[in-house]
Amino acid sequence: MTTPLFLLRCVQLGLSMADLEMLSIGLINDMYSESRNDDYKYAELATQEDFDRF
């Protein structure tokens, strides 16, 4: 990942320069990855019973 790409991801997440002092590069990458999953429609969602069996 290049610096410009990293900074673009930060802008897409709405992070400020002050935020970057408190977050690691890995955490920001994880946040970006998770933000891309927000609109994914899962075929099946777990129920409480599923979690209890787990």
PyMOL commands that set and color helices and strands:
alter all, ss='L'
color gray80, all
select helices_A, chain A and resi 3-13+17-20+25-37+48-53
alter helices_A, ss='H'
color red, helices_A
deselect
rebuild
show_as cartoon
